[in-house]
Amino acid sequence: MHIGLLFLAGEEIPGVLYKHNNYVEIIGGPHCGSRGSLITVLSLVPEPLYVVELEAGYDAKIAQSAIRFVADN
């Protein structure tokens, strides 16, 4: 099964720390300080890469190391 589908289904994925719809804060990179919800995982190597729906109204690709968990949605 595709990694994005596993993520949406709530399946455990080795190395992926967060779950679909978790509300997160971006702690590094050009979107630092922004917050939003996790939509999907695009890849696992070299680290999980998420699509985050930012409160600003657009999506961004953010590495797991640049994300801090805030709350479950």
PyMOL commands that set and color helices and strands:
alter all, ss='L'
color gray80, all
select helices_A, chain A and resi 3-8+64-66
alter helices_A, ss='H'
color red, helices_A
select strands_A, chain A and resi 23-26+35-43+49-54+59-63+67-71
alter strands_A, ss='S'
color yellow, strands_A
deselect
rebuild
show_as cartoon
